[in-house]
Amino acid sequence: MEQSKPRNFADIIQGDTPVLVDFSAEWCGPCKMMPPILKEVKSSLGEKITILKMDIDKNPSVARAYQIQSVPTLIVFKGGEVKWRQSGVLGAGPLKSVLDDIIKKG
């Protein structure tokens, strides 16, 4: 039986599949608008994208590493590199087109 060990953040963002990270916080009002948007994006892109939610208060070292100064901040990683970044709430349509471009570029 294969033992699957939990992957850490650094491992996850190294992959060939784009990873959208939603940096957020419990106390952030606009952050509460993101889950349904991310759910819609995930349902339309499926396995082509990985979506992670990162609480900056529970993961301060990761937040510091990427200089997260406001939440929500969305960052798309691919192959360990930041491919796109934006602070603030973004609707499903614009977010999906950003991700489509990153997926197409391979």
N, CA and C of each residue as an Amber inpcrd file, in Angstrom:
protein
   318
   0.8390000  -1.1910000   0.0000000   0.0000000   0.0000000   0.0000000
   0.8800000   1.2500000   0.0000000   0.5780000   2.1480000  -0.9070000
   1.4070000   3.3510000  -1.0260000   1.0370000   4.3630000   0.0410000
   2.0390000   4.8940000   0.6930000   1.8250000   5.8880000   1.7480000
   1.9080000   7.2690000   1.1040000   0.8080000   8.0100000   1.1310000
   0.9000000   9.3570000   0.5650000   1.1200000  10.3420000   1.7040000
   2.2770000  10.9770000   1.6610000   2.5730000  11.9120000   2.7420000
   1.9840000  13.2750000   2.3780000   1.5640000  14.0310000   3.3760000
   1.0110000  15.3480000   3.0580000   2.0940000  16.2150000   2.4170000
   1.7350000  16.8680000   1.3380000   2.7040000  17.7070000   0.6350000
   2.7100000  19.0920000   1.2660000   3.8700000  19.7080000   1.2880000
   3.9050000  21.0510000   1.8410000   3.7040000  22.0770000   0.7320000
   3.5320000  23.3170000   1.1260000   3.2340000  24.3950000   0.2000000
   4.2670000  24.4700000  -0.9330000   5.5430000  24.4180000  -0.5620000
   6.6160000  24.5170000  -1.5630000   6.5080000  23.4080000  -2.6080000
   6.1700000  22.1860000  -2.1640000   6.0220000  21.0670000  -3.1110000
   4.8460000  21.3040000  -4.0530000   3.7450000  21.7690000  -3.4970000
   2.5190000  21.9460000  -4.2780000   2.7200000  22.9760000  -5.3870000
   3.3680000  24.1020000  -5.0790000   3.5160000  25.1550000  -6.0930000
   4.6050000  24.8590000  -7.1210000   5.3850000  23.7850000  -6.9270000
   6.4270000  23.4030000  -7.8890000   5.8640000  22.6920000  -9.1160000
   4.6460000  22.2050000  -9.0220000   4.1050000  21.3570000 -10.0770000
   3.8300000  22.0610000 -11.3910000   3.4790000  21.2590000 -12.4090000
   3.1480000  21.7860000 -13.7310000   1.7190000  22.3050000 -13.7870000
   0.8860000  21.8630000 -12.8330000  -0.4900000  22.3480000 -12.7810000
  -0.4850000  23.7060000 -12.0940000  -1.1120000  24.7270000 -12.7200000
  -1.1650000  26.0280000 -12.0580000  -1.8720000  25.9220000 -10.7030000
  -1.3510000  26.6380000  -9.7220000  -1.9230000  26.6350000  -8.3750000
  -2.3420000  28.0620000  -8.0460000  -3.6440000  28.2330000  -7.8300000
  -4.1690000  29.5350000  -7.4170000  -4.2430000  29.5350000  -5.9000000
  -3.5340000  30.4660000  -5.2760000  -3.5510000  30.5590000  -3.8200000
  -4.3220000  31.8080000  -3.4320000  -5.3370000  31.6090000  -2.6080000
  -6.1520000  32.6950000  -2.0810000  -5.6390000  33.0010000  -0.6770000
  -4.8390000  34.0600000  -0.5560000  -4.3540000  34.4810000   0.7580000
  -5.4670000  35.2950000   1.4040000  -5.9250000  34.8410000   2.5730000
  -7.0610000  35.4940000   3.2100000  -6.9070000  35.4560000   4.7280000
  -7.9170000  35.9970000   5.4180000  -7.9260000  35.9950000   6.8750000
  -9.3700000  35.9170000   7.3590000  -9.5510000  35.3040000   8.5290000
 -10.8910000  35.1410000   9.1110000 -11.6200000  36.4770000   9.2570000
 -10.8950000  37.5120000   9.6590000 -11.4790000  38.8110000   9.9760000
 -11.7540000  39.6790000   8.7490000 -11.3910000  39.1990000   7.5890000
 -11.4770000  40.0010000   6.3610000 -12.8380000  39.8350000   5.6900000
 -13.6010000  40.9180000   5.6300000 -14.9270000  40.8880000   4.9980000
 -14.8940000  40.4810000   3.5330000 -14.1170000  41.1910000   2.6900000
 -14.0730000  40.8420000   1.2660000 -13.6200000  39.4030000   1.0060000
 -12.7920000  38.8450000   1.9140000 -12.3240000  37.4570000   1.7410000
 -13.4960000  36.4770000   1.7140000 -14.5660000  36.8190000   2.4220000
 -15.7340000  35.9410000   2.4880000 -16.4680000  35.8530000   1.1560000
 -16.1550000  36.7690000   0.2340000 -16.7750000  36.7430000  -1.0930000
 -16.0590000  35.7660000  -2.0260000 -14.8490000  35.3540000  -1.6840000
 -14.0440000  34.5410000  -2.5930000 -14.4640000  33.0700000  -2.7320000
 -14.8640000  32.3750000  -1.6390000 -15.1660000  30.9450000  -1.8010000
 -16.1380000  30.5880000  -2.9320000 -17.2990000  31.2830000  -3.0750000
 -18.1710000  30.9040000  -4.1940000 -17.5510000  31.1880000  -5.5610000
 -16.7330000  32.2410000  -5.6450000 -16.0480000  32.5690000  -6.9070000
 -15.0450000  31.4640000  -7.2310000 -14.2590000  31.0590000  -6.2220000
 -13.2630000  30.0070000  -6.4350000 -13.9190000  28.6740000  -6.7740000
 -15.0670000  28.4150000  -6.1560000 -15.7990000  27.1780000  -6.4330000
 -16.2590000  27.1480000  -7.8960000 -16.7400000  28.2850000  -8.3720000
 -17.1810000  28.3820000  -9.7690000 -16.0060000  28.1760000 -10.7300000
 -14.8730000  28.8010000 -10.4200000 -13.6730000  28.6610000 -11.2530000
 -13.2210000  27.1990000 -11.2650000 -13.1810000  26.5760000 -10.0870000
 -12.7560000  25.1770000  -9.9870000 -13.6990000  24.2650000 -10.7650000
 -15.0110000  24.5290000 -10.6790000 -15.9490000  23.6450000 -11.3820000
 -15.8150000  23.7920000 -12.8910000 -15.4060000  24.9650000 -13.3800000
 -15.2550000  25.0970000 -14.8300000 -13.8820000  24.6320000 -15.3200000
 -12.8400000  24.7270000 -14.4900000 -11.5020000  24.3130000 -14.9350000
 -11.0970000  22.9200000 -14.4510000 -11.7500000  22.4390000 -13.4020000
 -11.5120000  21.0770000 -12.9280000 -10.0650000  20.7850000 -12.5930000
  -9.5490000  19.6860000 -13.1690000  -8.2080000  19.1980000 -12.8410000
  -7.0870000  20.0450000 -13.4380000  -7.4340000  21.0210000 -14.2740000
  -6.4110000  21.8590000 -14.8940000  -5.8010000  22.8440000 -13.9020000
  -6.4290000  22.9680000 -12.7250000  -5.9830000  23.9590000 -11.7400000
  -6.1160000  23.3950000 -10.3310000  -5.2160000  23.8210000  -9.4580000
  -5.3230000  23.5050000  -8.0300000  -5.6130000  24.8220000  -7.3270000
  -6.5440000  24.8050000  -6.3860000  -6.8620000  26.0220000  -5.6340000
  -6.5940000  25.7700000  -4.1560000  -5.8170000  26.6620000  -3.5560000
  -5.5140000  26.5800000  -2.1260000  -5.9840000  27.8430000  -1.4340000
  -6.4740000  27.6800000  -0.2300000  -6.8050000  28.8380000   0.5940000
  -5.7380000  28.9020000   1.6790000  -5.1270000  30.0590000   1.8470000
  -4.0420000  30.2210000   2.8030000  -4.4180000  31.3270000   3.7860000
  -4.6150000  30.9510000   5.0490000  -4.9290000  31.9310000   6.0930000
  -3.6240000  32.5790000   6.5450000  -3.5140000  33.8930000   6.3400000
  -2.2450000  34.5770000   6.6510000  -1.9350000  34.5840000   8.1450000
  -2.9710000  34.4990000   8.9760000  -2.7390000  34.4850000  10.4250000
  -2.2280000  33.1290000  10.8930000  -2.6070000  32.0550000  10.1850000
  -2.1550000  30.7100000  10.5530000  -0.8520000  30.3350000   9.8530000
  -0.5030000  31.0760000   8.8000000   0.7100000  30.7890000   8.0140000
   1.5170000  32.0710000   7.8010000   1.9340000  32.7230000   8.8910000
   2.6040000  34.0190000   8.7410000   3.9040000  33.9670000   7.9410000
   4.6330000  32.8540000   8.0060000   5.9000000  32.7930000   7.2760000
   5.6650000  32.7880000   5.7630000   4.6240000  32.0900000   5.3110000
   4.3070000  32.0710000   3.8790000   3.8240000  33.4570000   3.4490000
   2.9800000  34.0840000   4.2770000   2.4870000  35.4260000   3.9670000
   3.6440000  36.4140000   3.8630000   4.6140000  36.2970000   4.7680000
   5.7890000  37.1710000   4.7330000   6.6350000  36.9040000   3.4930000
   6.8170000  35.6430000   3.1830000   7.6520000  35.2690000   2.0350000
   7.1370000  35.8900000   0.7360000   5.8210000  36.0300000   0.6100000
   5.2250000  36.5860000  -0.6090000   4.7310000  38.0170000  -0.4000000
   5.1800000  38.6530000   0.6850000   4.8510000  40.0460000   0.9870000
   3.3640000  40.3510000   0.8350000   2.5450000  39.5340000   1.4730000
   1.1000000  39.7550000   1.4470000   0.8000000  40.9030000   2.4100000
   0.3280000  42.0250000   1.8540000   0.0450000  43.1810000   2.7010000
  -1.4320000  43.4800000   2.8090000  -2.2180000  42.9450000   1.8910000
  -3.6630000  43.1140000   2.0020000  -4.3190000  41.8080000   1.5840000
  -5.4870000  41.5620000   2.1200000  -6.2220000  40.3480000   1.7840000
  -7.6130000  40.7460000   1.2820000  -8.1940000  39.9870000   0.3620000
  -7.5850000  38.8140000  -0.2650000  -6.5150000  39.2100000  -1.2830000
  -5.4750000  38.3920000  -1.3560000  -4.4960000  38.4860000  -2.4340000
  -4.4840000  37.1300000  -3.1200000  -4.6150000  37.1550000  -4.4340000
  -4.6040000  35.9290000  -5.2290000  -3.2750000  35.8490000  -5.9650000
  -2.6290000  34.6960000  -5.8730000  -1.3780000  34.4830000  -6.6040000
  -1.4920000  33.1490000  -7.3390000  -1.0910000  33.1560000  -8.6080000
  -1.0500000  31.9140000  -9.3800000   0.4150000  31.5110000  -9.5310000
   0.7180000  30.2940000  -9.0850000   2.0610000  29.7250000  -9.2060000
   2.0370000  28.6290000 -10.2550000   3.1340000  28.4860000 -10.9650000
   3.3090000  27.3410000 -11.8540000   4.7990000  27.0600000 -11.9030000
   5.1680000  25.8190000 -11.6570000   6.5830000  25.4640000 -11.6420000
   7.3630000  26.2590000 -10.6010000   6.6940000  26.6160000  -9.5110000
   7.3540000  27.3400000  -8.4310000   7.4760000  28.8380000  -8.6490000
   7.0280000  29.3150000  -9.8120000   7.1380000  30.7440000 -10.1160000
   5.7870000  31.4340000 -10.0040000   5.8220000  32.7120000  -9.6050000
   4.5990000  33.5140000  -9.5760000   4.2960000  33.9200000 -11.0170000
   3.1270000  33.5090000 -11.5090000   2.7370000  33.8260000 -12.8900000
   1.7730000  35.0130000 -12.9470000   1.0890000  35.2740000 -11.8360000
   0.0960000  36.3540000 -11.7960000  -0.2320000  36.6340000 -10.3470000
  -0.5590000  37.8910000 -10.0620000  -0.8560000  38.2680000  -8.6860000
  -1.7900000  39.4710000  -8.6940000  -2.7610000  39.4540000  -7.7940000
  -3.6410000  40.6120000  -7.6520000  -4.2440000  40.6290000  -6.2560000
  -4.3590000  41.8230000  -5.7020000  -5.0310000  41.9820000  -4.4120000
  -6.4600000  42.4390000  -4.6670000  -7.3600000  42.0130000  -3.8050000
  -8.7620000  42.3920000  -3.9340000  -9.5830000  41.2710000  -4.5360000
 -10.8930000  41.4250000  -4.4280000 -11.8220000  40.4200000  -4.9400000
 -11.8800000  40.5200000  -6.4580000 -11.8150000  39.3830000  -7.1110000
 -11.9130000  39.3200000  -8.5650000 -13.0240000  38.3350000  -8.9030000
 -13.8920000  38.7120000  -9.8290000 -15.0010000  37.8440000 -10.2130000
 -14.5410000  36.5880000 -10.9300000 -15.4410000  35.6130000 -11.0200000
 -15.1040000  34.3240000 -11.6240000 -14.7010000  34.4560000 -13.0910000
 -15.3940000  35.3100000 -13.8510000 -15.1000000  35.4760000 -15.2810000
 -13.6770000  35.9570000 -15.5320000 -13.3060000  37.1340000 -14.9540000
 -11.9360000  37.6180000 -15.1620000 -10.8780000  36.6560000 -14.6240000
 -11.1640000  36.0350000 -13.4840000 -10.2060000  35.1040000 -12.8970000
 -10.0110000  33.8880000 -13.7950000 -11.1070000  33.3890000 -14.3580000
 -11.0390000  32.2410000 -15.2440000 -10.2300000  32.5790000 -16.4990000
 -10.3880000  33.7990000 -17.0420000  -9.6190000  34.1320000 -18.2470000
  -8.1340000  34.2570000 -17.9570000  -7.7580000  34.7630000 -16.7770000
  -6.3540000  34.8080000 -16.3730000  -5.7940000  33.3720000 -16.3260000
  -6.5510000  32.4820000 -15.6940000  -6.1010000  31.0850000 -15.5540000
  -6.0520000  30.3780000 -16.8980000  -7.0310000  30.6380000 -17.7660000
  -7.0330000  30.0480000 -19.1130000  -5.7560000  30.4190000 -19.8660000
  -5.3510000  31.6980000 -19.7580000  -4.1210000  32.1520000 -20.4190000
  -2.9070000  31.3950000 -19.8950000  -2.8280000  31.2450000 -18.5750000
  -1.6870000  30.5480000 -17.9610000  -1.6740000  29.0740000 -18.3830000
  -2.8560000  28.4490000 -18.4240000  -2.9600000  27.0440000 -18.8330000
  -2.5380000  26.8890000 -20.2970000  -3.0010000  27.8110000 -21.1650000
  -2.6820000  27.7420000 -22.6050000  -1.1920000  27.8800000 -22.8570000
  -0.5410000  28.7490000 -22.0820000   0.8990000  28.9700000 -22.2850000
   1.7090000  27.7290000 -21.9330000   1.0620000  26.8210000 -21.1690000
   1.7010000  25.5600000 -20.8290000   2.9110000  25.7830000 -19.9850000
